[in-house]
Amino acid sequence: MIRGFVIGAIATVAVAAVAAFATVSLGLLPAGADHKPPAIERWAAKTSLHAAMRRDTPNLHDPLPLTDANLSAGVKLYAADCLFCHGAADKQASTAAKGFYISAPQLADDGVEDDPEGVTYWKIAHGIRFTAMPAFGKNLTDEQMWQITQFVAHMDKLPPAVDAEWKKVPSAAEQHTT
């Protein structure tokens, strides 16, 4: 009886593997960025991301003081590195961002102010697979990534001078329409 169960389990796994291989190799899964990812791909990506967040972020704490200078630096870095995908204060997506197959949150509208700062920092440093979110850990310093983290974490309650600076940042929709 156990032998039959083991053979059945092995046969089931083998059939599933062959079916998965055939589905992928015959191009039955959408590969274009203009197609919605299948539910299994979305599930796998979200499950993996949430597991990584639980594992990697509990001990990540912002080492920088929350100052206008750090928030202002965060605004400038965000404008240079994040705005193209995540938009400016006007909440308008750039032309490219409108074409992302997994839409990038427009952070002035869909903010991350309620996310733990360690989670935001991790996403900036490591990026997110199966999305357009790149890893900035090799391009920006820890201080710069924490400055961006501080800015987006406090985007909805910036000091007046920093808020005025943020509102002056040109729209991503305007910057890339030529």
Secondary structure, DSSP 8 states (H G I E B T S, - for coil): -HHHHHHHHHHHHHHHHHHHHHHHHTT-S--STTS---HHHHHHHHHHHHHHHHHHSTT----S---HHHHHHHHHHHHHHTHHHH--TT----HHHHT-SS----TTTS--TTS-HHHHHHHHHH--TTSS----TTTS-HHHHHHHHHHHHTGGG--HHHHHHHHTS--HHHHT--
